[in-house]
Amino acid sequence: MSTPSEPRPPHDGPALEPIRVLRPRRTDALAELMREFRQDAGREPAGYESVALPGRPPAGSEALTQEIPPVARESRRRADAVPPGAGLRRAAVAVAVLAAAVIGFGGALLLRGGQGDDTAAPAPG
């Protein structure tokens, strides 16, 4: 807002009141929340109840469980390894794409070079 160009006499009416008053936030709200959490931590959750499982596992089911031996490290490395020649193929593809780009730009410059329309017209004299 710009400053008025000429001074005015002071307004004798009532003082302006703020429409909205900001009050400082409570800084101890987090401490109060943590205190409530610690009090509730010792109790059972309010919305849940403990339920017994329907039936027990059959006798001897633990004996039927087998422990599988760990996979040998050598066979894991072979599966994760890059097959031979894959790096060479990637390099060949990259070189081919680069060569095509260079040839394309070079051809565009050669085809465009024969025209002289882009020069400025001589000044009228």
Stockholm file with secondary structure:
# STOCKHOLM 1.0

chainA/1-125         MSTPSEPRPPHDGPALEPIRVLRPRRTDALAELMREFRQDAGREPAGYESVALPGRPPAGSEALTQEIPPVARESRRRADAVPPGAGLRRAAVAVAVLAAAVIGFGGALLLRGGQGDDTAAPAPG
#=GR chainA/1-125 SS CCCCSSCCCCCCSCCCCCSSCCCCCCTTHHHHHHHHHHHHHTSCCTTCCCCCCSSCCCTTHHHHCCCCCCCCHHHHHHHHSCCTTHHHHHHHHHHHHHHHHHHHHHHHHHHHTTCCTTSCCCCCC
#=GC SS_cons         CCCCSSCCCCCCSCCCCCSSCCCCCCTTHHHHHHHHHHHHHTSCCTTCCCCCCSSCCCTTHHHHCCCCCCCCHHHHHHHHSCCTTHHHHHHHHHHHHHHHHHHHHHHHHHHHTTCCTTSCCCCCC
//
